Amino acid sequence: MKLTRLRRAVRDEVPFVSVVLIVAVGFLYALASSGHWLRGVTVMAVGMVVGAFLRTVLPNGKAGLLVVRGRLFDAVCYLSLGLAVFGFGILVPQ
């Protein structure tokens, strides 16, 4: 009984964990490679855009912690944040 509940909880949070892992990999790459930090920022932005995509296509019960408000509001916020991170990364001089 408890194992089934644990499996369901882990399965429901896979979209959120995947987005967090993509953003974390981008962040760590930006920290580790000082000459190529824009690649890390791009990976972080892609992670946020993936979050917007997952929030758009997954039903509320399957999106897990990506659900904050309504579907449209969440998707627009994730997409805007991803584009803003990428835009600021491009605007910052080398």
PyMOL Python script that loads the backbone (N, CA, C, O; Angstrom):
from pymol import cmd

cmd.read_pdbstr("""\
ATOM      1  N   MET A   1       0.825  -1.191   0.000  1.00  0.00           N
ATOM      2  CA  MET A   1       0.000   0.000   0.000  1.00  0.00           C
ATOM      3  C   MET A   1       0.871   1.257   0.000  1.00  0.00           C
ATOM      4  O   MET A   1       0.651   2.166  -0.801  1.00  0.00           O
ATOM      5  N   LYS A   2       1.858   1.309   0.898  1.00  0.00           N
ATOM      6  CA  LYS A   2       2.725   2.476   0.964  1.00  0.00           C
ATOM      7  C   LYS A   2       3.621   2.575  -0.269  1.00  0.00           C
ATOM      8  O   LYS A   2       3.915   3.673  -0.741  1.00  0.00           O
ATOM      9  N   LEU A   3       4.053   1.430  -0.785  1.00  0.00           N
ATOM     10  CA  LEU A   3       4.902   1.424  -1.965  1.00  0.00           C
ATOM     11  C   LEU A   3       4.153   1.960  -3.182  1.00  0.00           C
ATOM     12  O   LEU A   3       4.729   2.686  -3.993  1.00  0.00           O
ATOM     13  N   THR A   4       2.893   1.615  -3.314  1.00  0.00           N
ATOM     14  CA  THR A   4       2.080   2.127  -4.412  1.00  0.00           C
ATOM     15  C   THR A   4       1.916   3.635  -4.301  1.00  0.00           C
ATOM     16  O   THR A   4       1.986   4.343  -5.306  1.00  0.00           O
ATOM     17  N   ARG A   5       1.703   4.120  -3.116  1.00  0.00           N
ATOM     18  CA  ARG A   5       1.557   5.559  -2.891  1.00  0.00           C
ATOM     19  C   ARG A   5       2.862   6.294  -3.206  1.00  0.00           C
ATOM     20  O   ARG A   5       2.843   7.384  -3.778  1.00  0.00           O
ATOM     21  N   LEU A   6       3.996   5.691  -2.830  1.00  0.00           N
ATOM     22  CA  LEU A   6       5.299   6.285  -3.119  1.00  0.00           C
ATOM     23  C   LEU A   6       5.566   6.329  -4.625  1.00  0.00           C
ATOM     24  O   LEU A   6       6.048   7.338  -5.141  1.00  0.00           O
ATOM     25  N   ARG A   7       5.257   5.246  -5.324  1.00  0.00           N
ATOM     26  CA  ARG A   7       5.430   5.220  -6.782  1.00  0.00           C
ATOM     27  C   ARG A   7       4.592   6.292  -7.451  1.00  0.00           C
ATOM     28  O   ARG A   7       5.062   6.968  -8.365  1.00  0.00           O
ATOM     29  N   ARG A   8       3.370   6.451  -7.010  1.00  0.00           N
ATOM     30  CA  ARG A   8       2.485   7.465  -7.586  1.00  0.00           C
ATOM     31  C   ARG A   8       3.025   8.863  -7.323  1.00  0.00           C
ATOM     32  O   ARG A   8       2.980   9.720  -8.205  1.00  0.00           O
ATOM     33  N   ALA A   9       3.530   9.099  -6.134  1.00  0.00           N
ATOM     34  CA  ALA A   9       4.082  10.414  -5.796  1.00  0.00           C
ATOM     35  C   ALA A   9       5.318  10.726  -6.631  1.00  0.00           C
ATOM     36  O   ALA A   9       5.478  11.851  -7.106  1.00  0.00           O
ATOM     37  N   VAL A  10       6.186   9.749  -6.811  1.00  0.00           N
ATOM     38  CA  VAL A  10       7.390   9.953  -7.622  1.00  0.00           C
ATOM     39  C   VAL A  10       7.004  10.169  -9.080  1.00  0.00           C
ATOM     40  O   VAL A  10       7.547  11.058  -9.736  1.00  0.00           O
ATOM     41  N   ARG A  11       6.093   9.384  -9.586  1.00  0.00           N
ATOM     42  CA  ARG A  11       5.664   9.502 -10.984  1.00  0.00           C
ATOM     43  C   ARG A  11       5.022  10.862 -11.257  1.00  0.00           C
ATOM     44  O   ARG A  11       5.217  11.432 -12.330  1.00  0.00           O
ATOM     45  N   ASP A  12       4.271  11.378 -10.312  1.00  0.00           N
ATOM     46  CA  ASP A  12       3.600  12.665 -10.505  1.00  0.00           C
ATOM     47  C   ASP A  12       4.570  13.833 -10.495  1.00  0.00           C
ATOM     48  O   ASP A  12       4.238  14.897 -11.018  1.00  0.00           O
ATOM     49  N   GLU A  13       5.748  13.676  -9.924  1.00  0.00           N
ATOM     50  CA  GLU A  13       6.703  14.781  -9.840  1.00  0.00           C
ATOM     51  C   GLU A  13       7.828  14.694 -10.873  1.00  0.00           C
ATOM     52  O   GLU A  13       8.755  15.502 -10.829  1.00  0.00           O
ATOM     53  N   VAL A  14       7.772  13.751 -11.783  1.00  0.00           N
ATOM     54  CA  VAL A  14       8.804  13.619 -12.812  1.00  0.00           C
ATOM     55  C   VAL A  14       8.922  14.881 -13.672  1.00  0.00           C
ATOM     56  O   VAL A  14      10.048  15.295 -13.951  1.00  0.00           O
ATOM     57  N   PRO A  15       7.825  15.519 -14.111  1.00  0.00           N
ATOM     58  CA  PRO A  15       7.984  16.747 -14.912  1.00  0.00           C
ATOM     59  C   PRO A  15       8.710  17.856 -14.150  1.00  0.00           C
ATOM     60  O   PRO A  15       9.585  18.519 -14.706  1.00  0.00           O
ATOM     61  N   PHE A  16       8.357  18.057 -12.899  1.00  0.00           N
ATOM     62  CA  PHE A  16       8.992  19.106 -12.103  1.00  0.00           C
ATOM     63  C   PHE A  16      10.467  18.802 -11.872  1.00  0.00           C
ATOM     64  O   PHE A  16      11.313  19.686 -12.006  1.00  0.00           O
ATOM     65  N   VAL A  17      10.775  17.569 -11.530  1.00  0.00           N
ATOM     66  CA  VAL A  17      12.161  17.186 -11.269  1.00  0.00           C
ATOM     67  C   VAL A  17      12.998  17.311 -12.533  1.00  0.00           C
ATOM     68  O   VAL A  17      14.159  17.716 -12.465  1.00  0.00           O
ATOM     69  N   SER A  18      12.431  16.970 -13.684  1.00  0.00           N
ATOM     70  CA  SER A  18      13.196  17.093 -14.929  1.00  0.00           C
ATOM     71  C   SER A  18      13.498  18.552 -15.241  1.00  0.00           C
ATOM     72  O   SER A  18      14.600  18.865 -15.692  1.00  0.00           O
ATOM     73  N   VAL A  19      12.551  19.446 -15.014  1.00  0.00           N
ATOM     74  CA  VAL A  19      12.798  20.873 -15.248  1.00  0.00           C
ATOM     75  C   VAL A  19      13.860  21.390 -14.278  1.00  0.00           C
ATOM     76  O   VAL A  19      14.754  22.131 -14.686  1.00  0.00           O
ATOM     77  N   VAL A  20      13.776  21.017 -13.024  1.00  0.00           N
ATOM     78  CA  VAL A  20      14.765  21.457 -12.039  1.00  0.00           C
ATOM     79  C   VAL A  20      16.148  20.924 -12.390  1.00  0.00           C
ATOM     80  O   VAL A  20      17.139  21.638 -12.238  1.00  0.00           O
ATOM     81  N   LEU A  21      16.231  19.686 -12.854  1.00  0.00           N
ATOM     82  CA  LEU A  21      17.530  19.125 -13.233  1.00  0.00           C
ATOM     83  C   LEU A  21      18.129  19.842 -14.444  1.00  0.00           C
ATOM     84  O   LEU A  21      19.335  20.088 -14.477  1.00  0.00           O
ATOM     85  N   ILE A  22      17.308  20.181 -15.433  1.00  0.00           N
ATOM     86  CA  ILE A  22      17.817  20.903 -16.602  1.00  0.00           C
ATOM     87  C   ILE A  22      18.361  22.260 -16.180  1.00  0.00           C
ATOM     88  O   ILE A  22      19.450  22.654 -16.597  1.00  0.00           O
ATOM     89  N   VAL A  23      17.603  22.975 -15.354  1.00  0.00           N
ATOM     90  CA  VAL A  23      18.044  24.291 -14.898  1.00  0.00           C
ATOM     91  C   VAL A  23      19.298  24.170 -14.036  1.00  0.00           C
ATOM     92  O   VAL A  23      20.204  24.994 -14.152  1.00  0.00           O
ATOM     93  N   ALA A  24      19.364  23.166 -13.183  1.00  0.00           N
ATOM     94  CA  ALA A  24      20.547  22.976 -12.329  1.00  0.00           C
ATOM     95  C   ALA A  24      21.783  22.646 -13.153  1.00  0.00           C
ATOM     96  O   ALA A  24      22.872  23.136 -12.857  1.00  0.00           O
ATOM     97  N   VAL A  25      21.628  21.820 -14.184  1.00  0.00           N
ATOM     98  CA  VAL A  25      22.769  21.498 -15.054  1.00  0.00           C
ATOM     99  C   VAL A  25      23.258  22.763 -15.750  1.00  0.00           C
ATOM    100  O   VAL A  25      24.464  22.985 -15.849  1.00  0.00           O
ATOM    101  N   GLY A  26      22.342  23.588 -16.230  1.00  0.00           N
ATOM    102  CA  GLY A  26      22.733  24.848 -16.855  1.00  0.00           C
ATOM    103  C   GLY A  26      23.443  25.772 -15.890  1.00  0.00           C
ATOM    104  O   GLY A  26      24.434  26.410 -16.246  1.00  0.00           O
ATOM    105  N   PHE A  27      22.940  25.846 -14.673  1.00  0.00           N
ATOM    106  CA  PHE A  27      23.555  26.696 -13.657  1.00  0.00           C
ATOM    107  C   PHE A  27      24.964  26.216 -13.322  1.00  0.00           C
ATOM    108  O   PHE A  27      25.895  27.017 -13.242  1.00  0.00           O
ATOM    109  N   LEU A  28      25.115  24.922 -13.130  1.00  0.00           N
ATOM    110  CA  LEU A  28      26.434  24.369 -12.814  1.00  0.00           C
ATOM    111  C   LEU A  28      27.399  24.530 -13.984  1.00  0.00           C
ATOM    112  O   LEU A  28      28.588  24.778 -13.782  1.00  0.00           O
ATOM    113  N   TYR A  29      26.895  24.391 -15.198  1.00  0.00           N
ATOM    114  CA  TYR A  29      27.752  24.598 -16.366  1.00  0.00           C
ATOM    115  C   TYR A  29      28.209  26.053 -16.448  1.00  0.00           C
ATOM    116  O   TYR A  29      29.367  26.326 -16.765  1.00  0.00           O
ATOM    117  N   ALA A  30      27.297  26.987 -16.163  1.00  0.00           N
ATOM    118  CA  ALA A  30      27.661  28.407 -16.197  1.00  0.00           C
ATOM    119  C   ALA A  30      28.705  28.723 -15.135  1.00  0.00           C
ATOM    120  O   ALA A  30      29.586  29.551 -15.367  1.00  0.00           O
ATOM    121  N   LEU A  31      28.622  28.087 -13.989  1.00  0.00           N
ATOM    122  CA  LEU A  31      29.611  28.304 -12.935  1.00  0.00           C
ATOM    123  C   LEU A  31      30.954  27.664 -13.273  1.00  0.00           C
ATOM    124  O   LEU A  31      32.009  28.239 -13.007  1.00  0.00           O
ATOM    125  N   ALA A  32      30.906  26.481 -13.854  1.00  0.00           N
ATOM    126  CA  ALA A  32      32.132  25.721 -14.082  1.00  0.00           C
ATOM    127  C   ALA A  32      32.949  26.245 -15.261  1.00  0.00           C
ATOM    128  O   ALA A  32      34.179  26.221 -15.222  1.00  0.00           O
ATOM    129  N   SER A  33      32.287  26.708 -16.287  1.00  0.00           N
ATOM    130  CA  SER A  33      33.030  27.146 -17.481  1.00  0.00           C
ATOM    131  C   SER A  33      32.877  28.657 -17.624  1.00  0.00           C
ATOM    132  O   SER A  33      31.899  29.148 -18.187  1.00  0.00           O
ATOM    133  N   SER A  34      33.839  29.364 -17.115  1.00  0.00           N
ATOM    134  CA  SER A  34      33.741  30.826 -17.089  1.00  0.00           C
ATOM    135  C   SER A  34      33.725  31.428 -18.483  1.00  0.00           C
ATOM    136  O   SER A  34      33.101  32.469 -18.687  1.00  0.00           O
ATOM    137  N   GLY A  35      34.387  30.814 -19.440  1.00  0.00           N
ATOM    138  CA  GLY A  35      34.430  31.364 -20.785  1.00  0.00           C
ATOM    139  C   GLY A  35      33.173  31.096 -21.595  1.00  0.00           C
ATOM    140  O   GLY A  35      32.908  31.784 -22.581  1.00  0.00           O
ATOM    141  N   HIS A  36      32.393  30.094 -21.184  1.00  0.00           N
ATOM    142  CA  HIS A  36      31.209  29.706 -21.947  1.00  0.00           C
ATOM    143  C   HIS A  36      29.952  29.750 -21.084  1.00  0.00           C
ATOM    144  O   HIS A  36      29.101  28.866 -21.185  1.00  0.00           O
ATOM    145  N   TRP A  37      29.829  30.763 -20.245  1.00  0.00           N
ATOM    146  CA  TRP A  37      28.700  30.854 -19.325  1.00  0.00           C
ATOM    147  C   TRP A  37      27.379  31.047 -20.064  1.00  0.00           C
ATOM    148  O   TRP A  37      26.323  30.688 -19.543  1.00  0.00           O
ATOM    149  N   LEU A  38      27.424  31.615 -21.285  1.00  0.00           N
ATOM    150  CA  LEU A  38      26.181  31.835 -22.026  1.00  0.00           C
ATOM    151  C   LEU A  38      25.527  30.510 -22.412  1.00  0.00           C
ATOM    152  O   LEU A  38      24.303  30.430 -22.518  1.00  0.00           O
ATOM    153  N   ARG A  39      26.332  29.478 -22.619  1.00  0.00           N
ATOM    154  CA  ARG A  39      25.762  28.158 -22.893  1.00  0.00           C
ATOM    155  C   ARG A  39      24.965  27.665 -21.683  1.00  0.00           C
ATOM    156  O   ARG A  39      23.887  27.091 -21.834  1.00  0.00           O
ATOM    157  N   GLY A  40      25.496  27.889 -20.505  1.00  0.00           N
ATOM    158  CA  GLY A  40      24.780  27.497 -19.290  1.00  0.00           C
ATOM    159  C   GLY A  40      23.496  28.274 -19.121  1.00  0.00           C
ATOM    160  O   GLY A  40      22.473  27.709 -18.735  1.00  0.00           O
ATOM    161  N   VAL A  41      23.537  29.567 -19.405  1.00  0.00           N
ATOM    162  CA  VAL A  41      22.331  30.392 -19.328  1.00  0.00           C
ATOM    163  C   VAL A  41      21.309  29.913 -20.347  1.00  0.00           C
ATOM    164  O   VAL A  41      20.111  29.895 -20.066  1.00  0.00           O
ATOM    165  N   THR A  42      21.775  29.527 -21.527  1.00  0.00           N
ATOM    166  CA  THR A  42      20.868  29.009 -22.555  1.00  0.00           C
ATOM    167  C   THR A  42      20.222  27.710 -22.105  1.00  0.00           C
ATOM    168  O   THR A  42      19.034  27.496 -22.345  1.00  0.00           O
ATOM    169  N   VAL A  43      20.980  26.846 -21.461  1.00  0.00           N
ATOM    170  CA  VAL A  43      20.414  25.595 -20.949  1.00  0.00           C
ATOM    171  C   VAL A  43      19.371  25.887 -19.870  1.00  0.00           C
ATOM    172  O   VAL A  43      18.328  25.235 -19.827  1.00  0.00           O
ATOM    173  N   MET A  44      19.642  26.859 -19.002  1.00  0.00           N
ATOM    174  CA  MET A  44      18.644  27.232 -17.985  1.00  0.00           C
ATOM    175  C   MET A  44      17.372  27.751 -18.644  1.00  0.00           C
ATOM    176  O   MET A  44      16.268  27.401 -18.224  1.00  0.00           O
ATOM    177  N   ALA A  45      17.518  28.579 -19.669  1.00  0.00           N
ATOM    178  CA  ALA A  45      16.354  29.116 -20.374  1.00  0.00           C
ATOM    179  C   ALA A  45      15.570  27.999 -21.055  1.00  0.00           C
ATOM    180  O   ALA A  45      14.340  28.004 -21.047  1.00  0.00           O
ATOM    181  N   VAL A  46      16.282  27.047 -21.640  1.00  0.00           N
ATOM    182  CA  VAL A  46      15.612  25.911 -22.273  1.00  0.00           C
ATOM    183  C   VAL A  46      14.843  25.100 -21.231  1.00  0.00           C
ATOM    184  O   VAL A  46      13.742  24.624 -21.507  1.00  0.00           O
ATOM    185  N   GLY A  47      15.407  24.940 -20.052  1.00  0.00           N
ATOM    186  CA  GLY A  47      14.706  24.229 -18.987  1.00  0.00           C
ATOM    187  C   GLY A  47      13.391  24.904 -18.620  1.00  0.00           C
ATOM    188  O   GLY A  47      12.391  24.229 -18.376  1.00  0.00           O
ATOM    189  N   MET A  48      13.390  26.218 -18.579  1.00  0.00           N
ATOM    190  CA  MET A  48      12.160  26.931 -18.254  1.00  0.00           C
ATOM    191  C   MET A  48      11.137  26.839 -19.384  1.00  0.00           C
ATOM    192  O   MET A  48       9.934  26.761 -19.136  1.00  0.00           O
ATOM    193  N   VAL A  49      11.620  26.848 -20.624  1.00  0.00           N
ATOM    194  CA  VAL A  49      10.711  26.682 -21.761  1.00  0.00           C
ATOM    195  C   VAL A  49      10.143  25.260 -21.775  1.00  0.00           C
ATOM    196  O   VAL A  49       8.979  25.062 -22.123  1.00  0.00           O
ATOM    197  N   VAL A  50      10.948  24.286 -21.406  1.00  0.00           N
ATOM    198  CA  VAL A  50      10.449  22.913 -21.274  1.00  0.00           C
ATOM    199  C   VAL A  50       9.369  22.859 -20.198  1.00  0.00           C
ATOM    200  O   VAL A  50       8.365  22.165 -20.360  1.00  0.00           O
ATOM    201  N   GLY A  51       9.570  23.586 -19.107  1.00  0.00           N
ATOM    202  CA  GLY A  51       8.540  23.662 -18.069  1.00  0.00           C
ATOM    203  C   GLY A  51       7.242  24.239 -18.600  1.00  0.00           C
ATOM    204  O   GLY A  51       6.162  23.755 -18.262  1.00  0.00           O
ATOM    205  N   ALA A  52       7.336  25.267 -19.427  1.00  0.00           N
ATOM    206  CA  ALA A  52       6.133  25.855 -20.034  1.00  0.00           C
ATOM    207  C   ALA A  52       5.449  24.839 -20.944  1.00  0.00           C
ATOM    208  O   ALA A  52       4.224  24.713 -20.937  1.00  0.00           O
ATOM    209  N   PHE A  53       6.244  24.120 -21.721  1.00  0.00           N
ATOM    210  CA  PHE A  53       5.668  23.114 -22.615  1.00  0.00           C
ATOM    211  C   PHE A  53       4.982  22.005 -21.820  1.00  0.00           C
ATOM    212  O   PHE A  53       3.857  21.614 -22.132  1.00  0.00           O
ATOM    213  N   LEU A  54       5.666  21.502 -20.792  1.00  0.00           N
ATOM    214  CA  LEU A  54       5.074  20.429 -19.984  1.00  0.00           C
ATOM    215  C   LEU A  54       3.808  20.892 -19.274  1.00  0.00           C
ATOM    216  O   LEU A  54       2.839  20.141 -19.166  1.00  0.00           O
ATOM    217  N   ARG A  55       3.820  22.120 -18.797  1.00  0.00           N
ATOM    218  CA  ARG A  55       2.623  22.646 -18.116  1.00  0.00           C
ATOM    219  C   ARG A  55       1.458  22.776 -19.088  1.00  0.00           C
ATOM    220  O   ARG A  55       0.297  22.630 -18.705  1.00  0.00           O
ATOM    221  N   THR A  56       1.780  23.055 -20.354  1.00  0.00           N
ATOM    222  CA  THR A  56       0.732  23.208 -21.361  1.00  0.00           C
ATOM    223  C   THR A  56       0.121  21.867 -21.757  1.00  0.00           C
ATOM    224  O   THR A  56      -1.097  21.760 -21.893  1.00  0.00           O
ATOM    225  N   VAL A  57       0.949  20.848 -21.942  1.00  0.00           N
ATOM    226  CA  VAL A  57       0.445  19.585 -22.491  1.00  0.00           C
ATOM    227  C   VAL A  57      -0.031  18.591 -21.434  1.00  0.00           C
ATOM    228  O   VAL A  57      -0.859  17.733 -21.738  1.00  0.00           O
ATOM    229  N   LEU A  58       0.465  18.685 -20.212  1.00  0.00           N
ATOM    230  CA  LEU A  58       0.080  17.713 -19.187  1.00  0.00           C
ATOM    231  C   LEU A  58      -1.169  18.162 -18.438  1.00  0.00           C
ATOM    232  O   LEU A  58      -1.340  19.353 -18.177  1.00  0.00           O
ATOM    233  N   PRO A  59      -2.037  17.226 -18.091  1.00  0.00           N
ATOM    234  CA  PRO A  59      -3.188  17.595 -17.255  1.00  0.00           C
ATOM    235  C   PRO A  59      -2.726  17.959 -15.845  1.00  0.00           C
ATOM    236  O   PRO A  59      -1.615  17.625 -15.433  1.00  0.00           O
ATOM    237  N   ASN A  60      -3.593  18.643 -15.122  1.00  0.00           N
ATOM    238  CA  ASN A  60      -3.230  19.135 -13.790  1.00  0.00           C
ATOM    239  C   ASN A  60      -2.757  18.020 -12.857  1.00  0.00           C
ATOM    240  O   ASN A  60      -1.836  18.236 -12.070  1.00  0.00           O
ATOM    241  N   GLY A  61      -3.351  16.865 -12.925  1.00  0.00           N
ATOM    242  CA  GLY A  61      -2.969  15.770 -12.051  1.00  0.00           C
ATOM    243  C   GLY A  61      -1.608  15.177 -12.361  1.00  0.00           C
ATOM    244  O   GLY A  61      -0.989  14.566 -11.491  1.00  0.00           O
ATOM    245  N   LYS A  62      -1.132  15.347 -13.591  1.00  0.00           N
ATOM    246  CA  LYS A  62       0.149  14.774 -14.004  1.00  0.00           C
ATOM    247  C   LYS A  62       1.289  15.790 -13.977  1.00  0.00           C
ATOM    248  O   LYS A  62       2.452  15.395 -14.050  1.00  0.00           O
ATOM    249  N   ALA A  63       0.993  17.082 -13.874  1.00  0.00           N
ATOM    250  CA  ALA A  63       2.035  18.111 -13.930  1.00  0.00           C
ATOM    251  C   ALA A  63       2.737  18.303 -12.592  1.00  0.00           C
ATOM    252  O   ALA A  63       3.799  18.923 -12.544  1.00  0.00           O
ATOM    253  N   GLY A  64       2.184  17.800 -11.534  1.00  0.00           N
ATOM    254  CA  GLY A  64       2.842  17.869 -10.228  1.00  0.00           C
ATOM    255  C   GLY A  64       3.051  19.287  -9.740  1.00  0.00           C
ATOM    256  O   GLY A  64       2.129  20.102  -9.773  1.00  0.00           O
ATOM    257  N   LEU A  65       4.258  19.585  -9.288  1.00  0.00           N
ATOM    258  CA  LEU A  65       4.565  20.894  -8.721  1.00  0.00           C
ATOM    259  C   LEU A  65       4.705  22.000  -9.757  1.00  0.00           C
ATOM    260  O   LEU A  65       4.926  23.155  -9.393  1.00  0.00           O
ATOM    261  N   LEU A  66       4.581  21.671 -11.041  1.00  0.00           N
ATOM    262  CA  LEU A  66       4.544  22.727 -12.056  1.00  0.00           C
ATOM    263  C   LEU A  66       3.240  23.507 -12.004  1.00  0.00           C
ATOM    264  O   LEU A  66       3.148  24.619 -12.524  1.00  0.00           O
ATOM    265  N   VAL A  67       2.237  22.918 -11.377  1.00  0.00           N
ATOM    266  CA  VAL A  67       0.942  23.583 -11.253  1.00  0.00           C
ATOM    267  C   VAL A  67       1.008  24.591 -10.114  1.00  0.00           C
ATOM    268  O   VAL A  67       1.222  24.226  -8.958  1.00  0.00           O
ATOM    269  N   VAL A  68       0.824  25.855 -10.453  1.00  0.00           N
ATOM    270  CA  VAL A  68       0.787  26.908  -9.441  1.00  0.00           C
ATOM    271  C   VAL A  68      -0.565  27.594  -9.471  1.00  0.00           C
ATOM    272  O   VAL A  68      -1.252  27.689  -8.453  1.00  0.00           O
ATOM    273  N   ARG A  69      -0.933  28.066 -10.631  1.00  0.00           N
ATOM    274  CA  ARG A  69      -2.231  28.721 -10.830  1.00  0.00           C
ATOM    275  C   ARG A  69      -2.930  28.015 -11.975  1.00  0.00           C
ATOM    276  O   ARG A  69      -2.949  26.786 -12.028  1.00  0.00           O
ATOM    277  N   GLY A  70      -3.495  28.766 -12.874  1.00  0.00           N
ATOM    278  CA  GLY A  70      -4.133  28.182 -14.047  1.00  0.00           C
ATOM    279  C   GLY A  70      -3.100  27.766 -15.081  1.00  0.00           C
ATOM    280  O   GLY A  70      -1.951  28.205 -15.039  1.00  0.00           O
ATOM    281  N   ARG A  71      -3.517  26.919 -16.006  1.00  0.00           N
ATOM    282  CA  ARG A  71      -2.606  26.399 -17.027  1.00  0.00           C
ATOM    283  C   ARG A  71      -2.010  27.509 -17.880  1.00  0.00           C
ATOM    284  O   ARG A  71      -0.797  27.538 -18.090  1.00  0.00           O
ATOM    285  N   LEU A  72      -2.831  28.415 -18.370  1.00  0.00           N
ATOM    286  CA  LEU A  72      -2.343  29.493 -19.222  1.00  0.00           C
ATOM    287  C   LEU A  72      -1.401  30.422 -18.457  1.00  0.00           C
ATOM    288  O   LEU A  72      -0.352  30.804 -18.975  1.00  0.00           O
ATOM    289  N   PHE A  73      -1.763  30.782 -17.246  1.00  0.00           N
ATOM    290  CA  PHE A  73      -0.929  31.665 -16.431  1.00  0.00           C
ATOM    291  C   PHE A  73       0.436  31.031 -16.163  1.00  0.00           C
ATOM    292  O   PHE A  73       1.470  31.685 -16.303  1.00  0.00           O
ATOM    293  N   ASP A  74       0.432  29.772 -15.781  1.00  0.00           N
ATOM    294  CA  ASP A  74       1.695  29.076 -15.500  1.00  0.00           C
ATOM    295  C   ASP A  74       2.576  28.995 -16.742  1.00  0.00           C
ATOM    296  O   ASP A  74       3.773  29.276 -16.683  1.00  0.00           O
ATOM    297  N   ALA A  75       1.973  28.608 -17.869  1.00  0.00           N
ATOM    298  CA  ALA A  75       2.750  28.456 -19.102  1.00  0.00           C
ATOM    299  C   ALA A  75       3.335  29.795 -19.544  1.00  0.00           C
ATOM    300  O   ALA A  75       4.491  29.858 -19.963  1.00  0.00           O
ATOM    301  N   VAL A  76       2.554  30.852 -19.453  1.00  0.00           N
ATOM    302  CA  VAL A  76       3.047  32.177 -19.851  1.00  0.00           C
ATOM    303  C   VAL A  76       4.172  32.622 -18.907  1.00  0.00           C
ATOM    304  O   VAL A  76       5.159  33.202 -19.359  1.00  0.00           O
ATOM    305  N   CYS A  77       4.037  32.364 -17.632  1.00  0.00           N
ATOM    306  CA  CYS A  77       5.083  32.753 -16.674  1.00  0.00           C
ATOM    307  C   CYS A  77       6.376  31.982 -16.918  1.00  0.00           C
ATOM    308  O   CYS A  77       7.454  32.577 -16.933  1.00  0.00           O
ATOM    309  N   TYR A  78       6.283  30.662 -17.111  1.00  0.00           N
ATOM    310  CA  TYR A  78       7.487  29.868 -17.374  1.00  0.00           C
ATOM    311  C   TYR A  78       8.148  30.303 -18.672  1.00  0.00           C
ATOM    312  O   TYR A  78       9.369  30.446 -18.732  1.00  0.00           O
ATOM    313  N   LEU A  79       7.351  30.514 -19.710  1.00  0.00           N
ATOM    314  CA  LEU A  79       7.902  30.930 -20.994  1.00  0.00           C
ATOM    315  C   LEU A  79       8.533  32.316 -20.905  1.00  0.00           C
ATOM    316  O   LEU A  79       9.620  32.541 -21.439  1.00  0.00           O
ATOM    317  N   SER A  80       7.860  33.238 -20.236  1.00  0.00           N
ATOM    318  CA  SER A  80       8.404  34.593 -20.076  1.00  0.00           C
ATOM    319  C   SER A  80       9.710  34.570 -19.285  1.00  0.00           C
ATOM    320  O   SER A  80      10.662  35.270 -19.629  1.00  0.00           O
ATOM    321  N   LEU A  81       9.749  33.777 -18.244  1.00  0.00           N
ATOM    322  CA  LEU A  81      10.965  33.675 -17.437  1.00  0.00           C
ATOM    323  C   LEU A  81      12.112  33.087 -18.251  1.00  0.00           C
ATOM    324  O   LEU A  81      13.242  33.568 -18.165  1.00  0.00           O
ATOM    325  N   GLY A  82      11.836  32.058 -19.036  1.00  0.00           N
ATOM    326  CA  GLY A  82      12.867  31.472 -19.880  1.00  0.00           C
ATOM    327  C   GLY A  82      13.389  32.458 -20.915  1.00  0.00           C
ATOM    328  O   GLY A  82      14.598  32.551 -21.129  1.00  0.00           O
ATOM    329  N   LEU A  83      12.494  33.190 -21.556  1.00  0.00           N
ATOM    330  CA  LEU A  83      12.916  34.182 -22.548  1.00  0.00           C
ATOM    331  C   LEU A  83      13.662  35.340 -21.890  1.00  0.00           C
ATOM    332  O   LEU A  83      14.612  35.871 -22.466  1.00  0.00           O
ATOM    333  N   ALA A  84      13.242  35.734 -20.693  1.00  0.00           N
ATOM    334  CA  ALA A  84      13.932  36.816 -19.993  1.00  0.00           C
ATOM    335  C   ALA A  84      15.343  36.405 -19.588  1.00  0.00           C
ATOM    336  O   ALA A  84      16.280  37.192 -19.720  1.00  0.00           O
ATOM    337  N   VAL A  85      15.500  35.189 -19.100  1.00  0.00           N
ATOM    338  CA  VAL A  85      16.830  34.705 -18.719  1.00  0.00           C
ATOM    339  C   VAL A  85      17.736  34.674 -19.941  1.00  0.00           C
ATOM    340  O   VAL A  85      18.886  35.107 -19.877  1.00  0.00           O
ATOM    341  N   PHE A  86      17.219  34.163 -21.052  1.00  0.00           N
ATOM    342  CA  PHE A  86      18.019  34.125 -22.272  1.00  0.00           C
ATOM    343  C   PHE A  86      18.336  35.535 -22.767  1.00  0.00           C
ATOM    344  O   PHE A  86      19.463  35.816 -23.174  1.00  0.00           O
ATOM    345  N   GLY A  87      17.345  36.412 -22.732  1.00  0.00           N
ATOM    346  CA  GLY A  87      17.563  37.789 -23.192  1.00  0.00           C
ATOM    347  C   GLY A  87      18.591  38.521 -22.355  1.00  0.00           C
ATOM    348  O   GLY A  87      19.465  39.193 -22.902  1.00  0.00           O
ATOM    349  N   PHE A  88      18.504  38.405 -21.044  1.00  0.00           N
ATOM    350  CA  PHE A  88      19.491  39.045 -20.187  1.00  0.00           C
ATOM    351  C   PHE A  88      20.875  38.445 -20.378  1.00  0.00           C
ATOM    352  O   PHE A  88      21.881  39.149 -20.291  1.00  0.00           O
ATOM    353  N   GLY A  89      20.923  37.145 -20.637  1.00  0.00           N
ATOM    354  CA  GLY A  89      22.211  36.512 -20.903  1.00  0.00           C
ATOM    355  C   GLY A  89      22.857  37.045 -22.160  1.00  0.00           C
ATOM    356  O   GLY A  89      24.079  37.180 -22.225  1.00  0.00           O
ATOM    357  N   ILE A  90      22.058  37.347 -23.150  1.00  0.00           N
ATOM    358  CA  ILE A  90      22.599  37.888 -24.409  1.00  0.00           C
ATOM    359  C   ILE A  90      22.999  39.355 -24.230  1.00  0.00           C
ATOM    360  O   ILE A  90      23.978  39.807 -24.824  1.00  0.00           O
ATOM    361  N   LEU A  91      22.250  40.094 -23.421  1.00  0.00           N
ATOM    362  CA  LEU A  91      22.529  41.527 -23.251  1.00  0.00           C
ATOM    363  C   LEU A  91      23.775  41.806 -22.405  1.00  0.00           C
ATOM    364  O   LEU A  91      24.410  42.848 -22.567  1.00  0.00           O
ATOM    365  N   VAL A  92      24.123  40.897 -21.518  1.00  0.00           N
ATOM    366  CA  VAL A  92      25.287  41.103 -20.658  1.00  0.00           C
ATOM    367  C   VAL A  92      26.551  40.952 -21.508  1.00  0.00           C
ATOM    368  O   VAL A  92      26.703  39.958 -22.218  1.00  0.00           O
ATOM    369  N   PRO A  93      27.447  41.921 -21.439  1.00  0.00           N
ATOM    370  CA  PRO A  93      28.664  41.812 -22.263  1.00  0.00           C
ATOM    371  C   PRO A  93      29.585  40.705 -21.757  1.00  0.00           C
ATOM    372  O   PRO A  93      29.546  40.322 -20.587  1.00  0.00           O
ATOM    373  N   GLN A  94      30.401  40.212 -22.658  1.00  0.00           N
ATOM    374  CA  GLN A  94      31.361  39.161 -22.301  1.00  0.00           C
ATOM    375  C   GLN A  94      32.315  39.726 -21.304  1.00  0.00           C
ATOM    376  O   GLN A  94      33.221  39.027 -20.851  1.00  0.00           O
TER     377      GLN A  94
END
""", "prot")
cmd.dss("prot")
cmd.show_as("cartoon", "prot")
cmd.util.cbc("prot")
cmd.orient("prot")
